[in-house]
Amino acid sequence: MLLLAVCLATGAACNRKNIEPPGPPSTFTPAAIQQVADAEKSPQASLEMLNENLKDWVLRKSVCPKDPQEFVTAGVLPRLPNPPPGKKFIIDAQHIRVVLVNE
């Protein structure tokens, strides 16, 4: 009887799936990389892309990220677009938007 209990417990453990939360993708598609490159063509295009990602983020997570770099850390974007010289992207949490400010 003890042997049967051990076999059943072992078998049940083997059938369990190891479910881990999805992490950031290790690689991005060429389309995702091209999206960032296209956004760098103008500051307005960069802001539009980042604000779209911000809207999606807030809809999915119900919180506003503190910094645009969180898009990269979470695997949403392969990298942030380069801001114009002397500027940086920040998140205006009060208005839930990404803006450019002086560094």
Secondary structure by P-SEA (a helix, b strand, c coil): caaaaaaaaaaaaaaccccccccccccccaaaaaaaaaaaccaaaaaaaaaaaaaaaaaaccccccccccccccccccccccccccbbbbbcccccbbbbbcc
